[in-house]
Amino acid sequence: MQYNVARNGQAVTVALQGQLNFAANDTFAVLLRDLDGVGKAKVVFDLSALSHIDSVGLGLLYIAQEELDRAGASMSLARPQSGVKRLLELTEAGDTFEITA
């Protein structure tokens, strides 16, 4: 997994690329450290370039949600594609995350 963080005032966009799975665990931990101190920002995870996510990857998104909630930030998921979108639907992730097309 690769990522890019773009900040624009109180808006933070995190563009994820590649596969979000167990192998991405260490990289995702670095990403969470990069997001430390975002305050009350609105953090959007752009999933448009994410080719695959598994249960571990979904768990990483839940961890991000918990950490951002504690920091007072909000989090949403945007533009999931085919397989990623399907996993989010099957796991009813929309009950926890705001997901936008």
N, C-alpha and C positions, 0 to 999 in steps of 0.2 A: 504494500500500500504506500502511496505517496499522498502528500497533502500540501495545500497552499492556504495560508490564512491572509485574508484581506480585511483591513479595518477601515471603517468610514464612520467616524463619530461613535455613536452608540450601537452601530450595526457591525457585526463581525460575520464574515462569510468564510466557511471552511470547506474548500473543494477537495473531495476525496477522489482518488484515482486508483484503479486496480482492484485488488481483492481485500475485503475486510474479513479476516479470519484469524486463526490462532497465530499464524506467522506474522501478523501485523501488530501483535500485542505490544511489543517494545516500542514500535513507532507510534502507536496510539498513546502510549504513556508519555512520550515526548510531546505529542500534540496537546495533551491535557495540561502539561506544564506550560506550553506556549500560550494556553488560554487563561492561565492563572492571572488574576488581576483584571479581568474584563469588567468587573463590577456588575452593573445592572444592564449590561448590553443585551441586545437581541442577537443570539448566535444561530445562524442558519447553516446547517450541514448540507451542502450541495452534493447530491449523490448521482448526478447525471453522468459522470465518468467512472462510477463504481461498477465494475463488471460482475462482481460476485460478493455475496455476503452469506455467512453461515451462522449457526447459533452462537458461536463465540463472538463473532463480529456484532451480532445484535446485542449481546451482553455488554460489549464495549460501549455501544451507544447508550445503553441504560446507565452505565457507570458515568458517562459524560453528562447525561441528564441529571443524575443525582448531584454530581459535583457542581454543575452550573446552578442548579436550584439552591444549593447551600450558599453559593456566592451571590445570589440575588439576580442572576441572569435568567433569561428565557431561552429555550432551545426549540428549534423546529428542523424538520427534514424536508428537503426540496428536490424535486425532479428525479425521483427514483425511476430507473429503467427496467423493463421486462422482468428478468429473474429476481432482481432486488425488490421490485415492487410486489411481485408475487409472494416472496417470503414475508414482507411486511404485512400483506393482506392475510396470509395464512396464520400468522402469529398474532393477529389483531393488534399490531403495534400502534395502530391509530388510536387505541384506547389510552395510550400513554403519551405518544408524540403527536404534535401537530405535523401533518404531512400535506405538502402542497405539490400540485402537478408541476 
